[in-house]
């Protein structure tokens, strides 16, 4: 499933409304560090409220920031990271315990 890059709630809402089937959204590079995990968590909650029943996953693009990725996973978001293989393995294990996804950029 291709990922659709979004930079906020409105872009994500537009992408979801225009898509059929399950959708994978990914925050634009750098926006995770700029806006924070809490903002993206609120975006997911708002999207679920506005389009109930729509199946989607929002991946938070965390770049090389493993701490940000860990926080996102702990709060229930899936992540995209650009980290060392050893760190990726650790984050992927955390994601698995949370029922979330961790993918390498």
N, C-alpha and C positions, 0 to 999 in steps of 0.2 A: 504494500500500500504506500503510495507516494506521500510525502509530507508537504503540507502547505505552510509556507512561512507567513507568520502574522506578527504584527507589531503592537497589538493591543486588542481590547475587547471588540471594538467595532469591526476591525478587519477579521477577527475570528468569527464573529457573528455572520458577517457577509459570506465568508468561506463556507460555513456550515449550512447556511440557507441555500447556497448554490450547489451543494454537493449531494450526491445520492449515495446511499450506503454508509458504511463506517468511514470515518474521516480521521486522519492523523494531522494534527496541527503542531507546528514547532515555532517557538518564539524566535524572533529575529536575533542574529548574533549580537551579543552585548546588552540586550534588553533585560536579561535576567539580573545582571549585576547592577544595571541602572535602576530598574523598577523594583527589584527585590522579589523574593519568593512569595511573600504575602500578597503582593499585587496579582501575581499570576494565579495563585490559589483562589483569590476573589474573582478573577476572570472566569475560571473554570466553574465556580459555583454560580455565577451570573448566567453563563451560557446554559448550564443545566436547567436553571429556572426558566430561562426564556425559550428554550427549545427542548421541552421535556421529551424523553424517549429517543432523542437523537444520539446515536452511538459515536463517540469520538474520544480520542486521547490527545491531550495537550502535552507535548514534550517541551520541557524547559531547557533551552540551549544555555549550558553553563560554561562552555569553553574549557579552559584549563583549571577552573576553580572547583576543586574537589569538595571544599567545605560548603560551597553553595549547592553543589549537586547533592551532597549528603543531607543538607537541610531540606531540599526539595523532596527527596525520597522519603525522608522521615515524615513530612507533612502530606505525603500521598500523591506526589506528582511524578511522572516519568521524566527522564532526563536524556539529553544529548551532551556528550563530553568529548574533550580532546586532551586526555591525560595519559600518563605512562601505562603500559600494559599491567603492571602490578597494581596501580591505583584503580584501573578499570575493573580488574578482577574483584577488588574489594567492593567497589560501588555496585557492580553487577550482582554480587552476592547479597548486598543490602536490598537492592531492588527486588530480587527474587523473594526475599522474606516478606516484603511489603506488597507483593503481587503487582509490581510495577515493572517498567522496562528501563533499561539503561543501554543506550546505543552509542557507538563511537562515531565521531564525525570524521 
